[in-house]
């Protein structure tokens, strides 16, 4: 399902769509909203661990990331849960059951009601296929990144279970407000 455009990135307003565990028979549901000026993304919803256990939102990144991108800076307010930030080459199979290229993931721990900023180095991202990490010599190419997403999942980027304290159990709500996402070059990180 296509969601309202929100959150500017690389000078463009991103167009989000949801991808929840319903693709695997689950019952979780993402709700999406944005601030009136479309500069904040509110990723929220209800996780149901019966038959699934993840909610996500994704947006294409037209033209990829700048070639000098070394990291992504995310400013956010969470609810105490650990989310994931995802990047992929945007091929339709990248997030589906027949995917051949990895998504690149990083955990995004949050503190309830606290604004925080994470700097996620591209060389620290974990390559993942079908929800689990994979060993590969392939490095992420910033110009090849065509899709970005945020996810709350029963699995962390390492493939380990997301603990009940930072995930939840049964049926539970979640809320992550993404205030900004920016690219950083190596020079900007120093």
PyMOL commands that set and color helices and strands:
alter all, ss='L'
color gray80, all
select helices_A, chain A and resi 21-24+92-95+122-124+142-144+164-166+186-189
alter helices_A, ss='H'
color red, helices_A
select strands_A, chain A and resi 6-9+12-14+16-18+29-34+41-48+54-60+69-77+82-88+103-109+115-121+126-129+132-133+147-153+171-185
alter strands_A, ss='S'
color yellow, strands_A
deselect
rebuild
show_as cartoon
